[in-house]
C-alpha cells in the first residue's frame, strides 16, 4: 500500500462509518489485519482501524447467538454463550483458525468479509443459516451469509458499508452441528473443510445443511448430499450415500498441494465423519 497516507482510529461505529463515507474508494476498514498483505489495493489511502469501536460482544438472546464483527476466533471458540447455544460446530471452526496467535487476531467480520478459500468461519456460519447485519452512513440492512458468500463479500458490500454483527438463529431442540478441516499440518491452509447442521425428527433426519469449503474460492452447500439425508435414518449407510453424493457433486479447483482426485476423496471422508458427529450431537449423545 505505497499510497497509504492516513491511519485512523475511530472510537465508535458511527465515527468509522463517517470516515469511510468521507473517502469513498480510498478508505479501507481494518479488523484483525491478518490478511492485509493479501488484499493490498493501490487505491487505499486511509486505513480505518476498528479495534476501538467495540463490536466484540458474544451474547445469546431469544433470536439467536449474536457475534460482534470484532469478536476474535479465540473468543468465539471459548465463549460460554456458544456452548449454551448448542453450536459445537461453530466452536470447532473458530478453534481451527490457524495458530493460537492468529486466533487472537482473526475476527468474525474479517474472516467473513475478507473471504479466502481457507477461511474457516464462513462454511459453518452458512451451514447454521446465519445472517449478517450491515451498516453504512446511509442506514442498515441484513443479508444471509449464504447470499453474502455467493460472490466475494467485498463485492456484496456497498461503498462505506461495514459488517457489524453476525446472528446465528437458535439451534433446533434436536439439532446438532459439526465442523472438520484437513490440512498438511495443524496450521496449514485447508485442503478441504466440511460443516454440517442436522435436525432430527423422531428416528429420521428432518433437515440437513452440508457445506464444503476450501475446494474453491467460495464455500457452498452440497444440495445433492442434503437431499440424500432428509427423511432417512441417521445411520452409517445413509452417511456413506451422502458422502458419495458429495463427491459426485462437488467442484474442485486446482491446488499444487494435492490432486483434484485426492481432494474430492477427502471431501467424501470428511462429509461422512462430520455427519456422524453432528448426528450424535443432535441425538443428545456426547461426541
C-alpha positions in Angstrom: 0.0 0.0 0.0 2.5 2.6 -1.2 -0.1 5.3 -1.4 -1.2 5.0 2.2 -1.4 8.4 3.8 -3.5 8.1 6.9 -4.2 5.7 9.8 -7.4 6.5 11.6 -8.6 5.1 15.0 -12.3 5.9 15.4 -13.8 5.4 18.8 -17.3 4.4 17.6 -19.0 2.6 14.7 -20.6 5.9 13.7 -17.2 7.6 13.5 -15.8 4.7 11.5 -18.7 4.9 9.0 -18.2 8.7 8.7 -14.5 8.2 7.8 -15.4 5.5 5.2 -18.1 7.8 3.7 -15.7 10.7 3.6 -13.2 8.9 1.4 -15.1 6.5 -0.9 -12.9 4.1 -2.7 -9.8 5.3 -0.8 -10.7 4.3 2.8 -10.5 0.7 3.9 -11.6 -0.8 7.2 -9.0 -2.8 9.2 -10.2 -5.6 11.5 -7.6 -8.2 12.7 -5.2 -7.3 9.9 -4.1 -10.9 9.4 -4.8 -10.9 5.6 -4.0 -7.2 4.9 -0.9 -8.1 2.8 -3.1 -10.4 0.5 -5.6 -7.6 -0.1 -3.3 -4.7 -0.9 -5.2 -2.2 -3.0 -3.2 0.6 -4.7 -6.3 2.9 -4.3 -6.2 2.7 -0.5 -5.0 5.9 1.1 -6.8 5.6 4.5 -6.9 2.7 6.9 -9.7 2.8 9.4 -8.7 0.7 12.3 -11.8 -0.8 14.0 -10.1 -2.0 17.2 -11.6 0.8 19.3 -15.2 0.8 18.1 -16.4 -2.1 20.2 -18.3 -4.9 18.3 -16.6 -7.6 20.4 -19.6 -8.9 22.3 -20.8 -12.5 22.1 -24.3 -12.9 23.5 -27.2 -15.4 23.5 -30.7 -13.9 23.0 -34.1 -15.2 22.2 -33.5 -14.7 18.4 -30.1 -16.5 18.5 -26.4 -16.0 19.1 -25.1 -12.6 18.4 -21.4 -12.3 17.3 -19.9 -8.9 17.2 -17.9 -8.4 14.0 -14.7 -7.7 16.0 -15.1 -10.7 18.2 -11.9 -12.9 17.8 -11.9 -16.5 16.7 -10.3 -17.3 20.1 -13.1 -15.6 22.0 -15.8 -17.4 19.9 -14.2 -20.8 20.4 -14.1 -20.3 24.2 -17.4 -18.4 24.7 -19.9 -19.8 27.1 -22.7 -18.4 25.0 -21.6 -20.5 22.0 -21.7 -23.7 24.2 -25.0 -22.7 25.8 -26.5 -22.2 22.3 -25.5 -25.8 21.3 -23.3 -24.6 18.5 -20.4 -27.0 18.8 -19.6 -26.8 15.1 -19.1 -23.0 15.4 -16.7 -23.5 18.3 -14.8 -26.2 16.3 -14.4 -23.8 13.3 -13.2 -21.0 15.5 -10.6 -23.3 17.1 -9.4 -24.3 13.6 -8.5 -20.7 12.5 -4.7 -21.2 12.4 -2.4 -21.0 15.4 -3.5 -19.6 18.7 -1.6 -16.4 17.9 -3.7 -16.0 14.8 -6.9 -16.9 16.6 -6.3 -13.9 18.9 -6.2 -11.6 15.9 -8.7 -13.1 13.4 -12.1 -11.5 13.8 -15.6 -12.8 12.8 -16.1 -9.9 10.4 -12.7 -10.1 8.9 -12.8 -13.8 8.3 -16.2 -13.5 6.5 -15.7 -10.2 4.6 -12.1 -11.0 3.7 -13.1 -14.4 2.4 -10.4 -16.8 1.2 -10.6 -20.5 0.4 -9.0 -21.2 3.8 -11.4 -19.1 5.8 -12.9 -21.4 8.5 -15.9 -19.5 9.8 -17.9 -18.9 6.6 -18.7 -22.6 5.9 -20.1 -23.2 9.4 -22.0 -19.9 9.5 -23.5 -20.8 6.2 -24.5 -24.3 7.5 -26.1 -22.7 10.6 -28.2 -20.3 8.5 -26.5 -17.2 9.9 -27.4 -13.6 8.9 -25.0 -10.7 8.6 -26.0 -7.3 9.8 -24.5 -4.4 7.8 -24.4 -0.7 8.4 -23.3 2.4 6.5 -23.8 6.1 6.9 -27.0 5.7 4.8 -28.6 3.0 7.0 -28.7 -0.7 8.0 -29.6 -3.9 6.2 -29.4 -7.7 6.6 -28.1 -10.4 4.3 -27.9 -14.1 4.8 -24.4 -15.5 4.9 -25.4 -17.8 2.2 -26.1 -14.9 -0.1 -23.1 -12.9 1.2 -20.6 -15.6 0.1 -22.3 -16.4 -3.2 -19.9 -13.9 -4.6 -16.9 -12.3 -2.8 -18.4 -10.4 0.2 -16.3 -7.3 -0.7 -18.3 -7.1 -3.9 -21.6 -7.5 -2.0 -21.0 -4.7 0.5 -21.9 -1.2 -0.7 -19.3 1.6 -0.6 -18.7 2.7 3.0 -20.6 -0.3 4.5 -19.4 -2.4 7.4 -20.5 -5.7 8.8 -21.3 -5.1 12.4 -22.7 -8.4 13.6 -23.5 -12.0 12.7 -26.7 -13.5 14.1 -26.9 -17.3 14.3 -30.5 -18.5 14.7 -31.4 -20.7 17.7 -30.4 -24.4 17.2 -33.3 -26.8 16.9 -34.1 -28.8 20.0 -32.9 -31.9 18.3 -30.2 -30.3 16.2 -26.5 -30.8 16.1 -23.6 -29.3 14.2 -20.0 -30.2 13.5 -17.0 -28.9 11.5 -13.9 -30.7 10.3 -10.9 -29.4 8.3 -7.9 -31.1 6.9 -4.5 -29.6 6.0 -1.0 -30.9 5.7 -0.2 -29.6 9.1 -2.3 -28.3 12.1 -1.9 -24.7 10.9 -1.6 -25.2 7.2 -4.2 -23.8 4.8 -7.1 -26.3 4.5 -7.2 -28.8 1.7 -10.9 -29.2 2.4 -13.3 -28.4 5.2 -16.9 -29.5 5.8 -19.6 -28.0 8.1 -22.9 -29.8 8.8 -26.1 -28.8 10.7 -28.7 -31.6 11.2 -32.1 -31.6 12.8 -33.7 -34.9 13.8 -37.4 -35.6 13.9 -38.3 -38.9 15.5 -36.0 -41.5 14.1 -35.3 -39.6 10.9 -33.3 -36.7 9.6 -35.7 -33.8 9.4 -33.4 -31.2 7.9 -29.8 -31.1 6.8 -27.3 -28.5 5.6 -24.0 -29.7 4.3 -21.4 -27.1 3.3 -17.9 -27.6 1.8 -15.1 -25.1 1.8 -11.5 -24.9 0.8 -12.0 -26.6 -2.6 -12.9 -23.5 -4.5 -12.8 -19.7 -3.7 -16.3 -19.7 -2.1 -17.9 -22.2 0.3 -21.1 -23.8 -0.9 -23.9 -26.1 0.0 -24.0 -29.7 -1.3 -27.6 -29.9 -2.2 -27.5 -33.5 -3.6 -25.9 -34.7 -0.3 -28.5 -32.9 1.7 -31.4 -34.5 -0.3 -29.8 -37.9 0.3 -30.1 -37.3 4.0 -33.5 -35.8 4.5 -36.2 -38.4 5.6 -33.6 -41.1 6.2 -32.4 -42.6 9.5 -29.1 -41.2 10.8 -27.1 -44.4 10.2 -23.7 -45.2 8.6 -25.2 -46.4 5.3 -27.0 -43.1 4.8 -23.9 -41.1 5.7 -21.9 -43.1 3.2 -24.5 -42.4 0.5 -24.4 -38.7 1.3 -20.6 -38.8 1.1 -20.8 -40.4 -2.3 -23.3 -37.8 -3.5 -21.0 -35.1 -2.2 -18.0 -36.4 -4.1 -20.1 -36.6 -7.3 -21.5 -33.1 -6.8 -18.5 -31.0 -5.5 -16.4 -28.9 -7.8 -12.6 -28.9 -7.1 -10.2 -26.2 -8.2 -6.5 -26.8 -9.0 -4.2 -26.8 -6.0 -0.4 -27.5 -6.2 -0.5 -29.3 -2.8 -2.8 -32.1 -3.7 -4.5 -33.5 -6.8 -8.2 -32.9 -7.5 -8.9 -36.6 -7.1 -7.3 -36.7 -3.7 -9.2 -33.6 -2.5 -12.5 -35.0 -3.9 -12.0 -38.2 -2.0 -11.0 -36.2 1.1 -14.3 -34.3 0.8 -16.2 -37.6 1.0 -14.3 -38.8 4.0 -14.9 -35.5 5.9 -18.6 -35.4 5.0 -19.1 -38.9 6.4 -17.2 -38.2 9.6 -18.8 -34.8 10.3 -22.3 -36.3 9.7 -21.6 -38.9 12.3 -20.6 -36.3 14.9 -23.5 -33.9 14.1 -26.0 -36.8 14.3 -24.7 -37.9 17.7 -25.0 -34.4 19.0 -28.5 -34.0 17.6 -29.5 -37.2 19.4 -28.1 -35.8 22.6 -25.1 -38.1 22.9 -21.6 -36.9 23.6 -19.4 -36.8 20.6 
